[in-house]
């Protein structure tokens, strides 16, 4: 899969094209991408995804934008798994945000020359979000490309969307969120130095560097960890601001890997979330925190003992 920054000025089409943010690349996205791949194969054309960075809501309202389901790096990894040929990561800035809908379409035609365009049923584009399916359909009739709007996929009666996944994660319904994603929710990052408080109470944690300012979940979780020589190692992960340690601390993802005593600094880890153990709490002492972590580890062991299918033997 080739990745391009911004819609290229040179012509790379014709192609089969889809446009969207694809945050999380959940089962609804994958159904759309599978249909795109099928159309591309039938037409003998490359399958192209156009997405945006940052997310438009992050650009217009960074303080209130929803937490991402995945980083750009993770998104590209997931898109590559679907068999897409090209991903164009369009920089969403003031100039792009102010494009009229007609100019946006003209840019697509001049460089990508779509022969088949698939969009989600809620897709809008152009300044003020004035562009819609009807505008694309009219342009398709004029310029000779088909336009298809794909209804949102339902999984066991529930709409598979990024907002639905995010809502489940925020509520702690990790299993339901994973069902919409089609795989466990994942956070990846490199292990960086911390304040070593976990080490002083007997639970040294791997402090994962977060590329995004927020995560769509908080609390203590049963996770598995890969990377740095680990393969589906059991862990207890904490996502939060460590209220026992101090006030107004930055968000952290810290993972205590069970039955492990090695060194992970500098290693890139992939943390898969399977189950929420509890909410984050403030304790009166480090000794009380230590007792809580010990119980968390016991709960994690019990969870995976009841769900051996989540751990490769």
N, C-alpha and C positions, 0 to 999 in steps of 0.2 A: 504494500500500500504506500502510495506517495502522498506526502503532506505538503501543501502549498500555503504560504502566508499571503492572505488577501486574494481577492479575485484577480487572476492574472490578466495583464493587458493584452498578451498574445492569445490567440485563439487555441484552445485545447479541445474543443468539442468537435463534432457532436457527441452527446452523451445522454445517459439516463440520469436524472438529477433529483435529489431531494434536499430540502432546506429545513433547518431547525436547530435547536440548541442541543438536543440529545443528552441532557444531563442524566447520568446514571446508566444510559443505554439499557433500559429495562425491557421487559418482554413486549410492551407496546411498540417501542422503538424497533426491536428486532423483527417484529412482524412486518413493519413498514420496510425495513432494510432488506428483508428476504424478498418482498414483492419487488423492490427496486432491482435487486440482483436478477430476478427472473425476467423482468422487462429488458434489462441491459443485455442479458444473454440472448433473448429472442431477437433483439435488434442488432446484435453483434457490436455493441457499443460498451465503453467503460461505464461503470457505476460510480457516480460522484456524489459526495455529501458536502454541502455547504453549511458550516456552523459559524458561530460568532464568539469572539473573545475580546473583552469580557462579556458575560451575559448582559443583554440590554438592561435588565432590571438593576444589575450592579452598577452599570454606567449612570443611569438616571437617578437612582436612589441607593447609594452604597450602604447607608446606615440601616436601611430597612429591607434590603434584598434578602431573599431566603438563602439559607446555607446551601452550598453546592452538595450534590450527592457524590461527585468525584472531581478530582483535579483534571486539568486539560491532559496531562500525561496519561492518566488512567483512562480518560475518555478515548484517546487515540488508540490505546491498547485494546479496548473493548471493540471499537469500530473495526480495527484490523481483523479481529476474530470473525467478523461477519462477511468477509470476502469483498469488501469495498475496494475499488481501484484507486480512487483519489479522495482525499479529504482536504477541503479548502477552509482554512481557519481565517475568517475575515475579521480584521481589526475593527471593533465597534468603537468609533470615536465620533467627535462632533460632525465631521464632514460626512461620514457614512450615515449617521442618525438623521441628518438633514436632507438626505436624498429624497426627492419626490418618488412616489411609487413608479411613475413612468420611467424615470431615470434608472431606478433599480432594475426594472425589467430589461431596459435597453442594455445595461451592463451585462446581464446574464446572457442575452442573445448574442452580443458581440464576441464574448470570450468562451462561453460554455456551450452555446448553441444546443440547448436541450431538445431532444426529440420526444422524451417522455418525462414529465415532471410530476412527482408525488409530494403532497404536503399533508400535514396533519389537519384535522378539521377545525383547529383553532388558530391556524397560522395567519399572522398579519405582518405587513411590511411597509416600508416607506415612512416618510415624515408624518408624525401623528398617527401612525398605524392605519393610514387610509387605504392601503392596498389590501385586497382580500382575494378569495377564490374567484369571484366573478371577474375581477380585473385580470387575473392570470388566464382565466378561460377565454376572455375576449382576445387577449394577446396571442394565445395559442391558436385560435381560429385564424387570426391575421397572419401569423408567421409560420404556421404549419407544425405545431407541436401539441401533443396530447397533454392534458392536465387532469390529474386524478387526486381527489381528496379522500384520504383513508380515515374511516371512523376509528375512534379509540377502541383498542382491544379490551375486552372484559375478561378477567380471570376470576372464575367462580363468582360471577355476578358483580365484581368490583372493577372499576375503571383503572386500567394500568396506565398511570401517568406519573411524571416526576413529582407533582404536588402530592399525589396519593402516597407514594413511597415516603416522601419527606414527612408527611403527617403521621404515618405509622412509626417511623423511626423516632420522631419527637415524643410520641406516646409510649415508647418502649415496647411496641409490638414488633420486635425484631423478626420473628418468624414470619409474620404476615408481610412485612416489608420485603424480606428475602423472597417470598413467594411471587411478589410482583416484579422484583428484579430478575428472577430466574437464577440467582446465585446469591451467596452471602454478601452483605454490605461490606465493602473493603476500604481501608485507609492504608496508603503506602507512604513511607517516608524514611529518611535516614535518622539513625540514632545519634543524638547530640548530648552534650554534657548538661546535667541538671544541678540541683542543689544537694544531691546525694542524701537527702533525708531518708528515703526508702532504705538505703544501705545501712544507715545507723540503727534502724529498727528491725533489721533482718529480712527486709523485702526489697532488694535492689531492683529498680524498675528501668526499663528501656524507655527513654524520653524521645518520642517520635517527633521530628520536625514537621510542622504542618505548613503546607503551602497556602492553604486557605485560612482566612481569619476566624472562621466558625465551622462547626460541624452540626449536622442535623440530628444529634442525639447527645445525651448527657447521662452520666451515672457510672455504674460498675457493670461489666459485661463478661460473659464467657466467650473467649475468643480462641482461635488457633493462629499460630504465627509461622510464617515461612521467611527464609532468608538468613544470611549470616551463618549458614550451616544448619539451620533449623528447618524441619519439615513437618508441618502440621503439629507443632508443639502446642500443648495446652497452656493457656494463659488467662490471667485475670486482668482486664483492662479498665482503667479509669479515665473517663472523659469529663473534665470539669476544671474548676478554678481553685481547688484545694483549700476550702474554707478553714480547715483546721490549721493550716500553715500560716495563712495571712489573709488580708482583705484586698479585694480588687486585683487579684493576680491574673495573669494572662491564661487563656485557655490552654490546657495541655492534654495530650494523649500519652498516658504512661502505661506500660505493660509489664506485669510481673510474670515471667515465664516459669511455670512450675517445673520443678526437678531439673533446673539448669543452673550452672555455676560459672559459665564462661563469660567472655567479654564481648559485648556487642557494639561498642562505640564505633561510629563510622559506617556500620553496616546498614544496608537498605532492607527494611522489613516490610512484609505485607501482612496486615492484620485483618482477619476475617471475623466478623461479628455474628454470633449465633443466638445469643440469649441475653436478656437483661436480668441481672442479679438483684440490683437495688438502685435507688436514687443516691446521688451524692449527699453526704451529711457532714455536719461540723461536729467534731468531738472535743471534749474538754481537755484532753491530754494526748500526747503521742502514744502512751500506753493503751488508751482506749482505741485509738486509730489502729494500732498494731493488732489488737484483739479482733477488730472488725475485718481487717485484711485477712487474718487467719481464717475467719469464718467464710469470707468471700472465696478463698481458695478451696475450702471444703465444699462449698456450694458448686463451684466450677467443676470439681472432680465428680460430684454426684450427677451434675447435668450431663457431662460427657459419658459417664457410665451408663446413663439411661438412653443416650443417643450415640452409640458407637458408630453409626453410619456416617457421622460427621468427621470421623478421624480415620484416616487410612492406616491399616494395620501393617 
